[in-house]
Amino acid sequence: MPSPTPARRSRRALLRVTAPVAVAASLVLVPLPGAFAAPSTGAVIAEVYGGGGNSGATLKNDFIELGNPTGAAFGLAGYSVQYLPGSPGASTQWGVTPLNGSIPAGGRYLIAEAPGAGGTVDLPAADAGGSLALSATSGTVALVNGTAPLSCKTAADCAADSRIVDLVGFGTAVVREGSGPAAGASNSASVARGSSLADTDDNAKDLTAGDPTPVNSKGQTTGGGTTPGGGGGTPVPGDVRIHDIQGATRISPLNTKTVTNVPGIVTGVRGYGTKGFWIQDPNADDNPATSEAVFVFTGSANPTVKVGDSVLVTAKVSEYYPNSSGGSQSVTELTGPKVTVLSSGNAVPAPVVLDAAAIPAAYAPDAAGGSIENLPLDPSKYALDLYESLEGMNVEVRDVPVVQATDKYHELWVDAAPTDPRTDRGGVVYLGYDKPNNGRIMIQSLPPLTEQPFPVANVGDKLTGSTAGPLDYNQFGGYTIAANTVGTVQDNGLQREVADRALPSELSIATYNVENLAPGDADAKYTELAQAVVTNLRSPDIVALEEIQDNSGAVDDGTVDASVTVQKFIDAVKAAGGPAYDWRSIDPVNDKDGGQPGGNIRQVFLFNPDRVSFTDIPGGDSTTAVDVTGTGKRTSLTASPGRIDPNNDAWNSSRKPLVGQFSFHNKAVFVIANHFNSKGGDQGIDSRFQAPNRSSEVQRQQQAAVEQAFVAKLEAADPDARVVSLGDFNDYQFSPALQTLTKGGVLRDLVNDLPASERYSYVYQGNSQVLDHILVSPAFKRQHVRYDVVHINSEFAVQASDHDPQVVRVKP
């Protein structure tokens, strides 16, 4: 969504905080790795689940599953599985379940153990059964060549017992292999080996927690059908196809169900962040609303499949919300997968081309602020429905303009719908809540950057050729092509703008958000910011800076003074050939103005004393409200610098406006430096809630009302009061906040004087939009005002700040 300054993004990388998920059974046969006391000769404990029938459990029984990764059946006559509590006492005995039959080559063997009082789902037909009541969270299970109970109760003693073929300790078990027991077992989670059944004799590394996925020797699971290696025969697809999983709404009709042997071709593999891979069914149904692809989430395990592999996947269907607090769409996923690779080198399904002909003009259905999740998808009518109907599928854009520059996370945005309104410099301009610009798509790279360096592009460049890969949805970027192939950048030579010079009779005033500037920042950042002030802004007489941090930066040590930060900036300006600026500001109360924790960001006035003077009026501090005194030409502030109503609830956890009284050619000029509340917490423009809730808007509207009242009082005292209000308002020219601030004509928002194609100072999710404003009072006649947004940052891959500065030149 156009939501610009939510707290500056910490690394997102699609990273998901989650318990590891087991990835099991591959058809590929591998030698059996070493087991506990001695290398296992043909069988391992593949999965242990002790939460059966407990509170929150789906399955009714505990179970132990064995696996055989070799090419020959493993006979179990005379073998047993045995269980020991996690912290055995002197009288604790091993419990025993005798076994018979065999584990098929490459297959599984299921042992049903004690049931609980709850649960709703039966295990598939077990190959053996016992009455062991396993703990859900801590214990030890051993596969034993023999049926006599073990006697060992320490890891060392059990390691010396040659009868133990394999052993798994989980939770806080005393008896375990290697560095520690497997973690994460619970009423709803088992511990299981990865897809190769690898056994390195280290339970903590070999087994991870995830959804229980019991499989018997016939390959049957709780979802019916068969799974890899079952019965020793060639696995066959189950009854469910991907379009059945995806369904014709945003929520899968099979959500929370286990599906068996779902066929597909691997179209993309992601081995970082949210690890997993996409599969797509080349045999599509005739319903355009149902996607033919799905993401297979492998948890902490790196995917072992390759693009072009034909696979069968048995897994649980789930809906994942990358940003539930922001109202994101959900991603339908297969979790806790068991994967069979049938063949490799297959052709990937041809991509669906996203272009103006494919993308509908309407963006999303209106649910009056409610969820659209259960509405039938209409991909021919709504852009969001089209993208959802293609979720996970191989898609392509060709010869598309870049509308947001490459960022440090190796992402850029393109526009696949040339009908979206354009800026003069090649971006897509955001002109209203009802004009979201439907063709914006983020591009991320799937292959490692060592294989295919991600292109560095600026707004206005072109991504030529084909960019293709699975259509994903991520936490901060909305719909995204996870690109296997990325086009070539055609550099269209975008240049950084330079403002016109001010005439000697003009007072030049600028605003610049310098993005959490702190003394610890690299000298290069100070140099770039200072050079912009001197060269691109032409050394304005007054500069209002936003996001100046205190002297300790983002360290929450009680420091509020910012003199080191400001002086370092002033020195950088002088070194760049600029004036010797003086400055004024007010230190905030520690940790009360929001922003980066510990940073105590604030606004600061720089001014050139050779051109303009500051009228110092004592009394202004962090908690004292500035007021207006006098009338007519004697109108003055009660404190300069001062803060506008700093104790008003409108400013909770937000910056308070800084107002200063200046004198230019013996005329008073009142300047207000602003940094309104951020958009953090708003629902995204691509939210599952339509229309999205812009909750942060309420506070900005309150802030605007407070400031508007102050300006109205100033102008009531002197109708000819020269007032300039400027800064980062974190809102659009058409927003309720800016409408409130200009109520009654006390201020005029200069961005509206620009052509629509030039109204932007920030680029977010491919939308060029307005966050920063300069407003002036009626005393400044239109013919005496020259205003410009100076585009030097927001459109470029290399930027000193994420905001473009603005400058106005006025004749008071």
PyMOL commands that set and color helices and strands:
alter all, ss='L'
color gray80, all
select helices_A, chain A and resi 155-159+203-206+230-232+242-246+324-326+383-389+523-536+563-575+632-634+649-651+697-717+736-741+743-745+750-753+756-758+782-784
alter helices_A, ss='H'
color red, helices_A
select strands_A, chain A and resi 44-49+61-67+74-75+80-85+95-98+102-103+108-115+128-129+139-144+164-170+190-193+207-210+258-270+275-280+293-299+310-320+331-343+352-353+370-371+394-404+411-415+428-429+440-445+462-474+478-483+488-490+507-517+542-548+582-584+602-607+613-614+628-629+636-637+642-643+658-664+667-675+689-690+723-728+748-749+762-764+767-769+772-776+785-789+806-810
alter strands_A, ss='S'
color yellow, strands_A
deselect
rebuild
show_as cartoon
